[in-house]
Amino acid sequence: MKENQFVLYDHHKQIRLQAERIAFFTQGEIIEAISENSEMYYLFFYKSRFLTAKKAKRISLDSYIEHAFKKGIVFKSPHPLIHALLSSNNPCQIISFQSLLQKLDRLYTPQEKAFILTFFESVIPKKQLFEEMKSIYYGYRRNGQMFLGYRIIRILMDFAPKQSLVKQLAKDHMFNKFAVLYNEKAEKLFAKDLIFAEKTLFSQKDNDQCFHQLSAILEKESRWIDLIALNIDKLNATPSADCFSSLLKQLEQHLNENEIEYILEELSCQLPSFLPIQQELFENYLKSGNIYGVFKMIHDYDFKLSNSQVRIIEDMLEHLDIETHSLQPETLQTLLKLVVHLFPEKAEKLLTKYVILLLKTHELAYIKEWLKPLTESHENLEIYKKIESMLQISEDLDQMQTLGKMYYEFKQLDKAIECFSWKMELEPDDPNPIQWLSKIYREMGMIQESNAYRELCIHLQKRA
């Protein structure tokens, strides 16, 4: 898959960035990216919607960004989820702090605004962020909305726990009944404060009940990028058929075949003993025609293949362009053995195709040994007899013309030329090798050489 490269817009300026990694943390997503000038940028998203981007020289300790990359679900670039997030938010534009505040006021509740502001601690002065959050709290308090006000206090308690005002508000007796609810993490509280609910469930996502509750929230809000990330994380932590089935359903619904294959390959490396992933990846390779992947899976896992799967492999081998694909002889041998065992009628044609390929780089003795395991149940294979015969006469100078014709049959024109040249030297009055040389050079497009041998042949025949 392609590298996660993209353009970030800063007023009229374009900044070309390379994504380095992505973190999913509570309701936010952060992409860390580096510019062509080696400057670090962070792109901020809330529930998969782009907010803004900021350049950062360093990350504050205990900041949202630090927690996201330490405690969140992190994927390195390139990754399909980075591509999905960027594609659904194109173009991404840097906006000023005041424009950000206006955007938050327009799109989100005051509580969401206060929570989102915590994302920016490393790139916007903390005091500035605190003042905005404090004003939201006092707005609720003036209106007598004490529970809504306390929800902001809970955000401030995480954001600036040592700030004197936050300490004072956290201990204020008028909020005691709310504090009890939050400390107990009661179910009825989760329904009223979704930010607190999701933050709590995310921190306990390894617990099955919390995982399912969090998944239900993401599904309800159609946050499929977050849901895929959560399922990948859960599968890596505790592999299960149910979790993998759920993940696969999401992948097939939202990603293309190449992106699914990429994620399956990553999971295959991380969970080599979890067979459902390996089997799904193998099926994916068969569908996409990835013959290298097919061989690797057969080699690593010794799958028992169905007739239909072998038929697909046979079709792949039959139509593989051997000029653009280079398969190791051992790889070919493994795959061909599967096919010729089940479909003996295909043996001669397929083996001839790949012997032609091997003759370009390997000696006859090697090819004969390579063919042996493939002839165990096919003793009368013509291709094996031909290679064996060529090997027997390869050192006999009197058989150079016969050997040259056989090399020509296998499309090894350079080797055929060598054989006919030997024959011409040994028997200079014989026009046959000269005729062959003229014919082969013409087929190779070397018309001048072909004509020279043709004239030599005519001259020889006249003299005779």
Backbone torsions as a table, in degrees:
resi	resn	phi	psi	omega
1	MET	NA	160.8	-175.6
2	LYS	-72.5	152.8	174.0
3	GLU	-63.9	149.9	-179.6
4	ASN	-83.8	74.4	177.1
5	GLN	-101.7	143.4	-177.4
6	PHE	-158.6	172.9	-179.8
7	VAL	-113.3	132.1	174.2
8	LEU	-108.0	136.5	-177.1
9	TYR	-103.3	130.7	176.6
10	ASP	-125.2	95.4	-169.5
11	HIS	57.9	-116.8	-179.2
12	HIS	-97.8	2.5	-177.8
13	LYS	-93.3	141.3	175.8
14	GLN	-104.4	130.0	178.2
15	ILE	-114.8	118.0	-179.7
16	ARG	-85.5	125.5	-174.8
17	LEU	-125.0	152.1	172.2
18	GLN	-117.0	116.7	178.3
19	ALA	-64.0	136.6	179.0
20	GLU	-101.9	-41.9	-179.8
21	ARG	-166.5	166.8	178.1
22	ILE	-132.7	144.5	176.6
23	ALA	-123.5	133.1	172.4
24	PHE	-106.1	122.0	-174.7
25	PHE	-147.1	122.4	-172.4
26	THR	45.8	-119.3	-176.6
27	GLN	-98.6	5.2	-176.6
28	GLY	-110.3	161.9	172.3
29	GLU	-133.4	137.7	179.8
30	ILE	-129.7	128.2	174.1
31	ILE	-104.8	125.7	174.6
32	GLU	-95.7	127.2	-176.3
33	ALA	-138.6	157.2	-178.1
34	ILE	-124.5	139.9	-177.1
35	SER	-87.3	174.2	177.2
36	GLU	-63.7	-22.4	178.4
37	ASN	-94.5	14.9	178.5
38	SER	64.4	30.1	175.1
39	GLU	-95.2	140.4	-177.4
40	MET	-91.8	131.4	177.4
41	TYR	-123.3	149.4	174.1
42	TYR	-122.0	129.4	176.9
43	LEU	-103.9	127.6	-174.4
44	PHE	-106.9	134.3	179.0
45	PHE	-131.4	147.5	173.2
46	TYR	-124.5	119.2	-176.4
47	LYS	50.8	44.5	176.2
48	SER	71.7	9.2	175.8
49	ARG	-105.2	129.0	-177.1
50	PHE	-66.4	136.7	178.8
51	LEU	-104.4	-65.7	175.7
52	THR	-168.4	179.2	177.2
53	ALA	-130.3	151.8	179.8
54	LYS	-140.9	145.5	173.4
55	LYS	-84.9	139.5	-177.8
56	ALA	-137.6	133.5	176.3
57	LYS	-88.0	-31.9	178.0
58	ARG	-150.3	161.4	-179.0
59	ILE	-109.7	130.8	-178.9
60	SER	-68.4	144.5	175.5
61	LEU	-64.2	141.7	178.6
62	ASP	62.2	18.5	177.3
63	SER	-82.7	168.2	178.9
64	TYR	-59.6	-41.8	-178.8
65	ILE	-62.5	-45.8	-179.8
66	GLU	-61.4	-45.6	179.5
67	HIS	-62.8	-37.9	-178.4
68	ALA	-60.9	-43.6	-177.1
69	PHE	-84.5	-13.3	176.2
70	LYS	-96.9	-39.0	-173.9
71	LYS	-111.6	-9.4	-177.6
72	GLY	-86.4	-172.3	175.7
73	ILE	-95.4	115.9	-170.5
74	VAL	-117.1	135.3	174.5
75	PHE	-127.5	137.2	176.9
76	LYS	-83.4	153.5	177.4
77	SER	-81.1	148.8	-1.6
78	PRO	-79.5	150.5	178.5
79	HIS	-152.6	139.5	-179.0
80	PRO	-57.4	-31.9	-178.6
81	LEU	-71.2	-31.1	174.0
82	ILE	-65.3	-46.6	179.3
83	HIS	-60.4	-43.1	-179.0
84	ALA	-62.8	-42.8	-178.0
85	LEU	-67.5	-43.1	179.6
86	LEU	-68.4	-40.4	-177.9
87	SER	-64.1	-37.4	-177.6
88	SER	-80.6	-4.2	-179.5
89	ASN	-125.9	21.6	-177.8
90	ASN	-81.2	133.8	-0.2
91	PRO	-87.2	154.3	176.9
92	CYS	-97.6	126.7	-175.5
93	GLN	-127.0	134.7	174.2
94	ILE	-73.0	132.0	176.5
95	ILE	-124.0	158.9	-179.0
96	SER	-71.1	168.7	179.9
97	PHE	-63.1	-41.8	179.8
98	GLN	-64.3	-39.5	177.2
99	SER	-66.7	-34.8	177.2
100	LEU	-63.9	-44.4	179.2
101	LEU	-60.6	-41.2	179.0
102	GLN	-65.1	-39.1	178.9
103	LYS	-63.8	-43.2	179.4
104	LEU	-65.8	-40.5	177.9
105	ASP	-62.1	-36.2	-175.9
106	ARG	-76.7	-35.4	-169.9
107	LEU	-104.1	-19.9	-170.0
108	TYR	-131.6	164.7	175.0
109	THR	-72.9	160.9	177.1
110	PRO	-57.2	-38.1	179.1
111	GLN	-64.9	-42.5	177.6
112	GLU	-63.2	-39.5	178.3
113	LYS	-59.4	-47.1	179.8
114	ALA	-60.6	-43.4	-179.2
115	PHE	-65.8	-44.3	-179.1
116	ILE	-62.2	-36.4	179.9
117	LEU	-60.7	-26.0	178.9
118	THR	-66.6	-19.7	-179.4
119	PHE	-63.1	-26.5	-163.2
120	PHE	-100.7	15.0	-173.6
121	GLU	-54.6	-36.9	-176.0
122	SER	-81.0	-11.3	-173.8
123	VAL	-124.2	-8.5	175.7
124	ILE	-132.3	137.0	-177.8
125	PRO	-50.1	132.5	-175.5
126	LYS	-62.5	-35.9	-179.7
127	LYS	-61.6	-41.1	179.4
128	GLN	-62.7	-43.5	178.8
129	LEU	-64.9	-42.7	-178.2
130	PHE	-61.2	-42.2	-178.9
131	GLU	-62.4	-40.0	178.9
132	GLU	-64.7	-42.8	-178.9
133	MET	-68.4	-38.9	179.5
134	LYS	-63.1	-38.8	-179.1
135	SER	-66.3	-31.9	176.8
136	ILE	-66.1	-42.5	179.1
137	TYR	-60.7	-48.4	-177.1
138	TYR	-66.8	-29.8	175.7
139	GLY	-62.1	-44.5	176.7
140	TYR	-64.6	-41.7	-176.1
141	ARG	-65.1	-40.9	179.5
142	ARG	-62.0	-32.6	-179.5
143	ASN	-85.9	1.6	-179.7
144	GLY	73.2	17.6	-180.0
145	GLN	-92.5	75.3	-170.2
146	MET	-67.4	-38.9	179.8
147	PHE	-66.3	-42.5	177.0
148	LEU	-62.5	-38.6	176.7
149	GLY	-62.6	-40.5	-179.3
150	TYR	-67.5	-30.4	176.7
151	ARG	-61.6	-35.2	176.5
152	ILE	-71.0	-38.4	177.6
153	ILE	-59.0	-40.7	179.4
154	ARG	-61.3	-37.7	177.3
155	ILE	-67.5	-41.6	179.0
156	LEU	-65.5	-33.4	179.3
157	MET	-63.5	-31.7	175.2
158	ASP	-81.7	-34.7	-173.6
159	PHE	-79.6	-43.7	-176.9
160	ALA	-140.6	65.9	-174.0
161	PRO	-62.9	-24.1	-176.8
162	LYS	-93.2	-4.9	-179.8
163	GLN	-68.2	134.1	-172.3
164	SER	-58.9	-42.3	-179.6
165	LEU	-63.5	-40.1	-179.5
166	VAL	-65.1	-42.2	178.0
167	LYS	-61.0	-42.4	-178.5
168	GLN	-64.7	-45.7	-178.5
169	LEU	-66.8	-36.9	-178.4
170	ALA	-64.3	-28.3	-178.1
171	LYS	-97.7	-1.4	-177.0
172	ASP	-63.2	126.8	-175.2
173	HIS	-63.6	-26.8	-177.7
174	MET	-66.8	-13.7	179.6
175	PHE	-104.0	6.9	-174.9
176	ASN	-54.5	-46.8	-175.8
177	LYS	-63.9	-31.9	177.2
178	PHE	-73.6	-39.6	-179.5
179	ALA	-60.3	-39.2	178.8
180	VAL	-60.8	-44.4	178.7
181	LEU	-57.7	-46.3	-177.9
182	TYR	-68.3	-39.1	-179.9
183	ASN	-67.2	-32.5	179.1
184	GLU	-82.7	-14.9	-177.8
185	LYS	52.1	47.2	-175.9
186	ALA	-65.9	149.0	-178.5
187	GLU	-59.4	-40.3	-178.4
188	LYS	-65.1	-26.2	176.8
189	LEU	-69.3	-39.8	-178.7
190	PHE	-57.8	-37.0	-179.5
191	ALA	-70.2	-27.5	-177.3
192	LYS	-89.9	-31.4	-176.9
193	ASP	-126.3	87.5	-175.6
194	LEU	-68.6	-28.9	178.0
195	ILE	-65.7	-47.8	177.8
196	PHE	-64.5	-40.4	-179.2
197	ALA	-59.9	-49.8	-176.7
198	GLU	-67.8	-37.5	177.9
199	LYS	-62.2	-43.0	180.0
200	THR	-66.7	-46.1	-178.3
201	LEU	-65.3	-38.1	179.4
202	PHE	-63.8	-40.1	-179.3
203	SER	-67.4	-19.4	-179.2
204	GLN	-119.0	29.8	-174.4
205	LYS	-65.2	-17.6	176.3
206	ASP	-72.4	-18.6	174.7
207	ASN	-78.1	129.5	-174.1
208	ASP	-57.2	-43.2	-178.1
209	GLN	-64.4	-44.5	179.1
210	CYS	-64.8	-39.2	178.1
211	PHE	-59.7	-45.9	-178.9
212	HIS	-68.3	-36.7	176.7
213	GLN	-64.8	-43.1	179.1
214	LEU	-65.6	-42.0	177.7
215	SER	-58.8	-40.9	-179.6
216	ALA	-62.9	-39.3	178.1
217	ILE	-64.2	-45.8	-178.4
218	LEU	-64.2	-40.3	178.3
219	GLU	-65.1	-43.8	-178.9
220	LYS	-60.5	-36.5	-178.1
221	GLU	-92.6	6.5	178.6
222	SER	56.9	36.7	179.3
223	ARG	-94.0	71.8	-171.0
224	TRP	-70.0	-29.3	178.6
225	ILE	-65.1	-46.8	177.2
226	ASP	-62.8	-38.1	-177.9
227	LEU	-66.3	-41.2	176.6
228	ILE	-62.8	-44.4	178.7
229	ALA	-59.5	-44.0	-179.6
230	LEU	-63.3	-43.1	-180.0
231	ASN	-66.5	-38.2	176.4
232	ILE	-62.6	-45.4	179.5
233	ASP	-60.9	-45.0	-179.6
234	LYS	-64.5	-41.9	-179.5
235	LEU	-63.6	-41.4	177.9
236	ASN	-65.0	-35.5	-178.2
237	ALA	-75.5	-48.0	-178.7
238	THR	-140.6	87.2	-177.1
239	PRO	-60.0	133.4	176.2
240	SER	-151.5	154.3	-179.2
241	ALA	-63.6	-38.7	-178.3
242	ASP	-64.9	-45.0	-179.4
243	CYS	-64.7	-41.6	-179.9
244	PHE	-66.1	-39.5	178.3
245	SER	-62.0	-43.0	178.5
246	SER	-63.6	-43.9	178.9
247	LEU	-62.5	-45.5	-177.9
248	LEU	-60.8	-39.5	178.3
249	LYS	-61.0	-43.7	179.1
250	GLN	-65.7	-43.2	-179.5
251	LEU	-60.8	-47.0	-177.8
252	GLU	-66.4	-27.4	-179.0
253	GLN	-77.7	-31.3	-169.1
254	HIS	-120.8	-18.3	-175.6
255	LEU	-117.2	158.7	177.6
256	ASN	-85.1	175.3	-173.8
257	GLU	-60.4	-42.2	-179.3
258	ASN	-65.0	-39.4	-179.9
259	GLU	-68.8	-39.9	176.9
260	ILE	-63.0	-43.7	179.8
261	GLU	-60.4	-40.2	179.6
262	TYR	-61.0	-46.8	-179.1
263	ILE	-66.5	-40.9	178.1
264	LEU	-63.1	-37.6	178.5
265	GLU	-64.4	-42.2	177.5
266	GLU	-61.7	-45.7	-179.9
267	LEU	-65.2	-36.3	179.0
268	SER	-60.7	-40.0	178.6
269	CYS	-71.1	-37.6	-177.1
270	GLN	-77.5	-28.7	-177.1
271	LEU	-128.9	64.6	-174.0
272	PRO	-63.0	-23.2	-177.7
273	SER	-96.0	0.1	179.7
274	PHE	-91.2	96.8	-169.9
275	LEU	-62.3	-34.8	179.1
276	PRO	-54.6	-36.4	178.4
277	ILE	-68.2	-45.0	-178.1
278	GLN	-62.3	-40.9	-179.6
279	GLN	-67.4	-40.0	178.6
280	GLU	-66.6	-40.1	178.5
281	LEU	-64.3	-40.7	178.3
282	PHE	-60.3	-45.3	178.0
283	GLU	-62.1	-37.4	179.1
284	ASN	-64.6	-42.5	177.5
285	TYR	-61.7	-40.6	178.7
286	LEU	-62.3	-43.0	-178.8
287	LYS	-65.1	-41.3	-175.6
288	SER	-85.6	-6.0	-179.7
289	GLY	74.2	25.7	179.8
290	ASN	-83.6	89.5	-173.7
291	ILE	-68.2	-29.9	177.4
292	TYR	-66.8	-43.5	177.6
293	GLY	-64.1	-40.7	179.0
294	VAL	-58.7	-48.4	-179.5
295	PHE	-62.1	-44.2	-177.8
296	LYS	-59.0	-42.4	-179.0
297	MET	-67.3	-41.1	178.1
298	ILE	-63.8	-42.1	-178.6
299	HIS	-66.4	-41.7	-174.6
300	ASP	-80.8	-29.8	-170.9
301	TYR	-121.3	-3.9	176.1
302	ASP	49.4	49.3	179.9
303	PHE	-60.9	144.6	169.5
304	LYS	-89.1	112.0	-171.6
305	LEU	-91.6	146.3	174.5
306	SER	-80.0	164.0	178.2
307	ASN	-59.7	-38.3	-179.1
308	SER	-66.9	-35.7	178.0
309	GLN	-67.9	-41.9	177.6
310	VAL	-63.7	-37.2	178.2
311	ARG	-61.5	-39.2	177.7
312	ILE	-65.1	-41.8	178.7
313	ILE	-62.7	-41.3	178.7
314	GLU	-60.6	-42.6	179.9
315	ASP	-65.7	-38.6	178.0
316	MET	-63.0	-44.8	-179.2
317	LEU	-67.5	-37.0	-177.7
318	GLU	-67.5	-35.4	-175.2
319	HIS	-103.8	2.7	179.9
320	LEU	-64.6	132.1	177.1
321	ASP	-81.2	104.1	-174.0
322	ILE	-74.2	-9.8	177.3
323	GLU	-79.5	-27.2	-176.7
324	THR	-108.8	-13.3	179.3
325	HIS	-115.6	132.3	177.3
326	SER	-117.2	109.5	178.0
327	LEU	-102.8	140.0	176.1
328	GLN	-63.6	143.9	-179.8
329	PRO	-54.2	-37.9	179.8
330	GLU	-65.1	-37.2	177.4
331	THR	-63.3	-49.1	178.7
332	LEU	-57.8	-44.3	-177.3
333	GLN	-60.3	-44.6	179.8
334	THR	-60.6	-47.5	-176.9
335	LEU	-70.1	-41.2	-179.3
336	LEU	-66.9	-34.4	179.2
337	LYS	-62.2	-40.1	177.3
338	LEU	-60.9	-44.2	-174.0
339	VAL	-72.4	-48.5	-174.7
340	VAL	-70.5	-23.2	176.1
341	HIS	-69.2	-42.2	-176.0
342	LEU	-87.0	-31.9	-178.7
343	PHE	-125.9	74.4	-175.9
344	PRO	-58.9	-26.5	-179.2
345	GLU	-67.7	-16.8	179.7
346	LYS	-91.0	-10.2	-169.3
347	ALA	-58.4	-52.2	-173.4
348	GLU	-59.4	-47.8	-177.3
349	LYS	-65.7	-46.2	-177.7
350	LEU	-66.9	-44.9	-177.9
351	LEU	-65.7	-36.4	177.6
352	THR	-62.0	-42.9	179.7
353	LYS	-57.8	-44.2	-174.1
354	TYR	-87.6	-20.3	169.9
355	VAL	-66.7	-40.9	176.3
356	ILE	-56.4	-41.5	178.3
357	LEU	-64.8	-46.3	-175.7
358	LEU	-69.3	-31.0	-179.4
359	LEU	-62.1	-20.1	179.4
360	LYS	-68.9	-27.9	-172.4
361	THR	-128.4	-6.3	-175.3
362	HIS	-128.9	153.7	179.5
363	GLU	-78.1	161.7	-178.9
364	LEU	-59.8	-38.8	-178.8
365	ALA	-62.2	-39.7	178.4
366	TYR	-64.9	-44.7	-176.9
367	ILE	-65.3	-36.8	177.5
368	LYS	-61.6	-45.2	178.5
369	GLU	-66.7	-36.1	178.6
370	TRP	-64.0	-36.6	-178.8
371	LEU	-75.0	-25.7	-172.6
372	LYS	-50.6	-53.1	-178.5
373	PRO	-62.3	-21.8	-178.2
374	LEU	-84.7	-7.5	-178.4
375	THR	-107.9	7.8	-175.4
376	GLU	-57.6	-40.5	179.3
377	SER	-108.6	15.2	179.7
378	HIS	-138.4	69.9	-172.7
379	GLU	-66.3	-25.2	-174.9
380	ASN	-100.7	24.8	179.2
381	LEU	-64.2	125.4	-177.3
382	GLU	-64.9	-36.7	-177.3
383	ILE	-61.9	-39.0	-179.7
384	TYR	-67.5	-42.3	179.9
385	LYS	-62.0	-39.0	-179.6
386	LYS	-65.5	-45.9	179.6
387	ILE	-63.6	-41.0	178.3
388	GLU	-61.8	-43.3	179.0
389	SER	-65.1	-42.4	178.6
390	MET	-61.8	-39.7	179.3
391	LEU	-64.4	-39.3	-178.2
392	GLN	-66.4	-36.7	-176.0
393	ILE	-97.3	-0.1	-173.6
394	SER	-63.2	-24.0	179.8
395	GLU	-101.3	1.3	-177.2
396	ASP	-98.2	107.7	-176.7
397	LEU	-62.4	-27.1	179.4
398	ASP	-70.9	-15.1	-177.1
399	GLN	-105.1	15.5	-175.6
400	MET	-62.3	-35.6	-179.7
401	GLN	-68.3	-41.5	177.6
402	THR	-62.9	-44.2	179.2
403	LEU	-63.7	-39.6	178.7
404	GLY	-61.5	-41.5	178.6
405	LYS	-64.1	-36.7	-179.4
406	MET	-71.5	-39.2	175.1
407	TYR	-62.9	-39.2	178.3
408	TYR	-61.6	-41.3	178.4
409	GLU	-59.4	-34.7	179.0
410	PHE	-91.7	13.3	174.4
411	LYS	64.2	26.6	176.9
412	GLN	-98.2	75.9	-169.0
413	LEU	-66.9	-38.2	179.2
414	ASP	-62.9	-43.1	179.2
415	LYS	-69.3	-34.4	176.9
416	ALA	-64.4	-43.1	177.8
417	ILE	-58.6	-42.5	179.7
418	GLU	-59.8	-43.5	-179.2
419	CYS	-65.9	-45.9	-178.4
420	PHE	-68.6	-30.3	176.9
421	SER	-66.6	-41.4	175.7
422	TRP	-60.0	-45.9	-178.3
423	LYS	-62.1	-40.2	-179.9
424	MET	-64.7	-38.1	178.7
425	GLU	-68.1	-39.5	-178.3
426	LEU	-72.8	-33.6	-178.0
427	GLU	-133.3	76.5	-174.2
428	PRO	-63.8	-18.0	-179.1
429	ASP	-92.6	-2.3	-179.6
430	ASP	-88.6	118.3	-177.8
431	PRO	-75.5	-17.7	-174.4
432	ASN	-57.3	-52.8	-179.9
433	PRO	-62.4	-31.7	179.4
434	ILE	-67.7	-40.9	177.2
435	GLN	-62.1	-40.6	178.3
436	TRP	-63.9	-41.3	-179.8
437	LEU	-64.4	-41.6	177.4
438	SER	-61.7	-43.1	-179.5
439	LYS	-62.7	-46.3	-175.9
440	ILE	-67.7	-44.2	179.6
441	TYR	-61.7	-36.0	177.8
442	ARG	-64.2	-42.5	179.5
443	GLU	-65.0	-28.6	178.9
444	MET	-82.9	-2.3	179.8
445	GLY	82.7	10.5	-179.1
446	MET	-96.8	76.1	-170.0
447	ILE	-65.9	-39.2	-178.4
448	GLN	-61.4	-45.4	178.4
449	GLU	-65.7	-40.4	179.8
450	SER	-61.1	-45.5	-179.7
451	ASN	-64.3	-36.5	179.7
452	ALA	-62.4	-44.1	179.1
453	TYR	-70.3	-32.0	178.5
454	ARG	-65.8	-44.0	178.3
455	GLU	-63.6	-39.6	179.2
456	LEU	-63.1	-38.7	179.7
457	CYS	-66.1	-43.2	178.7
458	ILE	-62.0	-45.5	179.6
459	HIS	-60.2	-40.6	-179.5
460	LEU	-66.9	-40.4	-179.4
461	GLN	-68.2	-37.6	177.9
462	LYS	-64.9	-41.4	-179.3
463	ARG	-64.4	-32.9	179.4
464	ALA	-70.9	NA	NA
